[in-house]
């Protein structure tokens, strides 16, 4: 079954956790014991409604404060799709969590409180979705019940957000506006009778009709080798296949390919998925490839089409989202993990800090603190083969690892 991962973003009290809880409730995805716990706790709090945020806020601090702190992953299914919702925090101090949750998502929901409209945090949420090249973004204008389901108010917020859209640099994004009331269930799973003026889809209808080809970013085919398969059995005595996942485009039997970094050439002989053979490996399919020639290919190598090579270099500039309590400074060293490859890197220059509320840049900095986003140049101890992130979401991204604590210190998107 097709799996769709959705990131959510919203400011304090925008109703993000309530929206997800309503989605689970109306699709009958809540277990009986979870539903009983929600009913019991809602009564204890004196509510005359079910507090659906209890379905997602797992940490005690989240439930006590009514905020989302860490990224939670919620799973549910319909007859058509399986869904993973990355419930990410919307606070400024949890920018790193928001980036983490959105980094592997194909779609996103940005919540806006209908009473407050577009605020500074909305800019930040949209900036991160733009930075991470999320192709399908739903702007859910929530709490419409508190503005009397006003079409005029909906249009005001929509116009303000469209002004924000003019600042983005990723034009392939599809933006969809949906007026909802998560608490009352309007336009989440079921259509709202109180907003007859809205002729579009509900939130769930939108996700159900999303086509895979519309949500995955298209690039040039890249096949990082994760494992070399040598069964050495009687039946497959001479078999030598290369297992991995195809990113960006398609690879077919007969394609001439180049092996990086050795630059040796061959042609694709066979494509396997377990014990079945295929003529073409579509993007995002996990397959095993055999080559016509006996050439040296190892884990960490990459197969690309001849004439369609990535950049091979020991230096690059990237947009970095810093996640560590220890500051990033010029001259500091980290391990860059790019795909399955790990190389030692030194920070050569911090060009400027980027304000994620679209208010400009700051050139007067010499270090990055937690949750900062900046343009940084790195020098590596050996070349890697990369694409720019805007052209290839997978081959243009990396993580930075502190080689002393072994923690993930930051993530980067190559320019």
C-alpha positions in Angstrom: 0.0 0.0 0.0 1.2 3.5 -0.8 2.6 5.4 2.3 2.3 9.1 2.6 4.3 11.0 5.2 2.8 14.3 6.3 4.5 17.0 8.5 2.4 19.4 10.5 3.3 22.9 11.8 1.4 25.3 13.9 1.9 27.9 16.6 0.8 27.5 20.3 -2.9 26.7 20.6 -3.5 26.7 16.8 -5.1 23.2 17.3 -2.5 21.1 15.6 -2.7 18.1 18.0 -6.5 18.5 18.1 -6.6 18.3 14.3 -4.6 15.1 14.2 -6.7 13.6 17.0 -9.9 14.5 15.0 -8.4 12.9 11.9 -7.8 9.7 13.9 -11.2 9.8 15.5 -13.2 10.4 12.4 -11.3 7.7 10.4 -12.0 5.3 13.4 -8.2 4.8 13.9 -8.2 5.3 17.7 -8.2 2.1 19.8 -10.9 1.6 22.3 -8.6 2.1 25.3 -7.2 5.3 23.8 -10.7 6.6 23.2 -11.8 5.7 26.7 -8.7 7.5 28.2 -9.5 10.6 26.1 -13.2 10.6 27.3 -12.2 10.1 30.9 -9.5 12.8 30.9 -11.8 15.3 29.1 -14.5 14.8 31.8 -11.9 15.2 34.6 -10.9 18.5 33.1 -14.5 19.6 32.9 -14.7 19.8 29.1 -18.1 19.3 27.4 -16.1 18.0 24.4 -13.4 15.4 23.7 -9.9 16.7 24.0 -8.4 15.1 20.9 -5.0 16.6 21.5 -4.6 13.8 24.1 -4.3 11.4 21.2 -1.0 12.8 20.1 0.7 14.6 23.0 2.7 11.8 24.6 5.1 13.6 26.9 3.8 14.6 30.4 5.2 18.2 29.8 3.2 18.4 26.6 -0.1 17.4 28.3 0.5 19.7 31.2 1.4 22.8 29.1 -0.8 22.0 26.2 2.1 22.3 23.7 4.0 20.0 21.4 7.7 19.7 22.3 9.1 16.7 20.5 8.3 15.1 17.1 5.7 12.4 17.4 4.9 10.0 14.6 1.2 8.9 14.3 0.2 6.1 12.1 -3.2 5.4 10.5 -4.6 3.8 7.4 -7.6 4.1 5.0 -8.5 1.5 2.3 -6.4 3.6 -0.2 -3.3 4.7 1.7 -1.2 4.3 4.8 -0.3 7.6 6.6 2.5 8.7 8.9 2.0 12.1 10.5 5.0 13.8 11.9 3.5 16.0 14.6 6.2 18.7 14.9 6.5 21.6 17.4 5.9 25.1 16.2 7.9 27.1 18.7 11.0 29.1 17.7 13.2 27.1 20.2 12.1 23.8 18.5 13.0 24.8 15.0 15.4 21.8 14.8 12.6 19.4 15.7 10.4 21.0 12.9 13.2 20.5 10.4 13.7 16.9 11.5 10.0 16.1 11.1 9.6 17.7 7.7 12.9 16.4 6.2 11.4 13.1 5.2 7.9 14.2 4.5 6.2 14.5 1.1 3.3 16.8 2.2 2.7 19.3 5.0 -0.1 21.0 6.9 0.4 24.5 8.1 -2.2 25.5 10.7 -3.4 29.1 11.1 -5.7 30.2 13.9 -8.6 32.0 12.1 -8.8 34.5 14.9 -5.0 35.4 14.7 -4.4 35.0 11.0 -0.9 35.0 9.5 1.7 35.7 12.3 5.5 35.6 12.5 5.5 31.9 13.3 3.5 31.2 10.1 6.4 32.8 8.1 8.8 30.5 9.9 6.7 27.4 9.2 6.3 28.2 5.5 10.0 29.1 5.2 11.0 25.6 6.5 8.6 23.9 4.1 10.0 26.0 1.3 13.6 25.2 2.4 12.9 21.5 2.5 11.2 21.5 -0.9 7.9 20.1 0.4 5.8 19.9 -2.8 2.3 19.7 -1.4 1.4 22.2 1.4 -2.1 22.5 2.9 -2.9 25.7 4.7 -5.5 24.7 7.2 -7.3 27.7 8.5 -8.5 26.3 11.8 -11.0 27.4 14.5 -13.5 28.6 11.9 -16.2 27.9 14.5 -14.8 30.8 16.6 -15.2 33.3 13.7 -18.8 32.2 12.9 -17.5 30.2 9.8 -16.9 33.6 8.1 -16.0 33.3 4.4 -14.8 36.9 4.6 -12.3 36.1 7.3 -11.1 33.0 5.4 -10.5 35.1 2.3 -8.6 37.7 4.4 -6.2 35.1 5.7 -5.8 33.5 2.3 -4.9 36.8 0.8 -2.3 37.5 3.5 -0.7 34.0 3.0 -0.6 34.5 -0.8 1.4 37.6 -0.1 3.8 35.5 1.9 4.0 33.0 -1.0 5.4 35.6 -3.2 8.7 35.5 -1.1 9.4 31.8 -1.7 12.1 30.6 -4.1 10.6 27.1 -4.6 7.9 27.7 -7.2 6.9 24.0 -7.8 5.0 24.0 -4.5 1.3 23.4 -4.7 -0.6 25.4 -2.0 -4.1 24.4 -1.0 -6.3 26.3 1.4 -8.9 24.5 3.5 -11.1 26.1 6.2 -11.5 23.7 9.1 -12.7 23.4 12.7 -10.7 20.5 14.2 -12.7 20.6 17.4 -16.1 20.4 15.6 -14.9 18.2 12.8 -15.7 20.6 9.9 -13.8 19.8 6.7 -11.3 17.4 8.3 -12.8 14.1 7.3 -16.4 15.1 6.7 -17.7 18.1 4.8 -19.0 21.0 6.7 -22.6 22.0 6.4 -21.8 25.3 8.1 -19.4 26.3 5.4 -21.4 25.7 2.3 -19.5 28.5 0.6 -16.4 26.3 0.5 -16.5 24.1 -2.6 -13.1 22.4 -2.2 -12.0 19.1 -0.7 -11.8 18.1 2.9 -8.4 17.5 4.4 -8.6 13.7 4.1 -10.1 13.9 0.5 -7.1 16.0 -0.5 -4.6 13.4 0.8 -6.5 10.5 -0.6 -6.3 11.9 -4.1 -2.6 12.9 -4.0 -0.7 11.1 -6.7 2.8 9.8 -5.9 4.2 11.4 -9.0 3.0 14.8 -7.8 4.6 14.7 -4.3 8.0 13.2 -4.9 10.6 15.6 -6.2 11.9 14.7 -9.7 15.6 14.8 -10.4 18.2 12.8 -12.2 18.6 9.1 -11.4 21.0 8.3 -8.6 21.7 4.8 -7.2 23.8 4.8 -4.0 25.0 1.2 -3.4 24.1 0.0 0.1 25.1 -3.6 -0.2 27.0 -6.0 -2.5 25.1 -9.3 -2.8 27.2 -12.4 -3.3 25.1 -15.5 -2.3 27.9 -18.0 -3.4 25.3 -20.8 -3.5 25.3 -23.6 -6.0 22.4 -21.9 -7.8 23.8 -18.4 -7.8 27.5 -19.2 -7.6 28.7 -16.3 -9.8 25.9 -13.8 -8.9 27.1 -10.3 -8.0 24.4 -7.7 -7.5 24.3 -4.2 -6.1 21.4 -3.4 -3.7 20.1 0.1 -3.1 17.3 2.5 -3.7 16.8 4.5 -6.9 16.4 8.3 -6.3 15.3 11.1 -8.6 14.6 9.2 -11.8 14.4 5.8 -13.5 17.1 3.2 -14.5 16.5 0.6 -17.1 18.1 -2.5 -18.5 20.6 -1.5 -21.2 21.3 2.0 -19.7 25.0 2.9 -19.8 26.1 3.8 -16.3 29.2 5.3 -14.6 30.4 4.0 -11.2 31.5 6.8 -8.8 34.1 7.6 -7.7 36.1 5.2 -9.9 34.5 6.6 -13.1 34.4 3.1 -14.7 31.6 2.4 -17.1 29.3 -0.5 -17.8 25.7 -1.2 -18.7 22.8 -2.5 -16.6 22.3 -6.1 -17.3 19.4 -7.1 -15.0 17.2 -5.4 -12.4 15.7 -7.6 -9.6 13.2 -7.0 -6.9 13.7 -10.1 -4.7 13.3 -13.0 -7.2 11.4 -11.0 -9.9 13.1 -9.3 -12.9 12.1 -5.9 -14.2 13.0 -3.9 -17.3 12.9 -0.6 -15.4 13.5 0.5 -11.8 11.2 3.5 -11.0 12.3 6.2 -8.7 12.1 5.4 -5.0 12.1 1.6 -5.7 14.5 -0.6 -3.8 16.2 -3.1 -6.2 19.2 -5.1 -7.0 21.2 -4.3 -10.1 23.7 -6.4 -12.0 26.1 -5.1 -14.6 27.4 -6.5 -17.8 31.0 -6.1 -16.9 33.0 -7.5 -13.9 34.0 -4.1 -12.4 34.8 -3.2 -8.8 31.7 -1.7 -7.1 31.5 -1.3 -3.3 29.1 0.0 -0.6 29.1 3.8 -0.8 29.7 3.9 -4.5 27.0 5.4 -6.8 25.7 4.4 -10.2 24.6 7.2 -12.4 23.7 7.5 -16.1 26.6 8.2 -18.4 26.6 11.9 -19.4 24.5 12.8 -16.3 27.2 13.1 -13.5 26.8 14.9 -10.2 29.4 17.4 -8.9 32.5 15.6 -7.6 34.3 17.9 -5.2 36.0 18.3 -1.8 34.3 21.6 -1.1 30.7 22.9 -1.1 28.5 25.6 0.4 25.2 24.6 2.1 22.3 25.9 4.1 22.8 24.5 7.5 20.2 24.1 10.3 22.1 23.8 13.5 20.8 21.4 16.2 23.5 21.2 18.8 24.0 23.0 22.1 27.7 23.4 21.2 28.1 26.3 18.7 29.4 25.7 15.2 32.4 27.9 14.6 34.9 28.5 11.7 37.7 25.9 11.9 35.6 23.3 13.8 35.5 19.7 12.4 32.6 17.3 11.9 31.8 14.2 10.1 29.6 14.7 7.0 27.3 11.8 6.4 26.2 12.1 2.8 24.1 9.0 1.9 26.0 6.0 3.1 29.4 7.8 2.9 31.1 9.5 5.8 33.9 12.0 5.3 35.7 14.4 7.7 34.8 18.1 7.1 36.2 21.4 8.3 34.1 24.6 8.6 35.8 27.0 6.2 33.4 30.0 6.3 30.1 31.1 7.9 28.7 33.5 5.3 25.5 34.7 6.9 22.7 33.7 9.1 19.2 33.4 7.5 16.2 34.7 9.4 13.5 32.1 8.8 10.7 34.7 9.1 11.7 36.2 5.7 13.1 39.3 7.4 16.5 39.0 5.6 20.0 37.9 6.6 22.6 38.7 9.3 26.2 39.0 8.2 27.6 40.0 11.6 27.8 36.5 13.1 30.8 34.3 13.7 29.1 31.2 15.2 25.9 29.2 14.9 23.8 28.5 18.0 21.0 25.9 18.4 18.1 26.4 15.9 20.1 28.9 13.8 20.0 28.6 10.0 23.0 29.8 7.9 25.1 29.6 4.8 28.3 27.6 5.5 31.2 26.5 3.4 32.9 23.1 4.2 36.2 21.7 3.1 36.3 17.8 3.0 39.2 15.4 3.4 38.0 13.5 0.2 35.6 14.2 -2.6 31.9 13.4 -2.5 29.5 13.2 -5.4 26.6 15.5 -4.8 23.8 17.5 -6.5 22.3 20.8 -5.3 19.4 20.2 -3.0 17.0 22.2 -5.2 17.7 19.8 -8.0 18.0 16.6 -6.0 16.5 16.4 -2.6 18.2 13.1 -1.6 21.7 13.6 -3.1 21.8 17.2 -2.1 21.3 16.7 1.7 23.6 15.5 4.5 23.9 15.4 8.3 26.8 16.7 10.4 28.0 14.4 13.2 30.1 15.5 16.2 33.0 13.0 16.1 33.5 13.3 19.9 30.0 12.9 21.2 28.7 11.1 18.1 25.5 13.2 18.1 23.8 14.7 15.1 24.8 18.3 15.3 23.2 19.7 12.2 21.6 19.0 8.8 22.6 20.6 5.5 21.2 21.4 2.1 23.8 21.9 -0.6 23.5 25.0 -2.7 
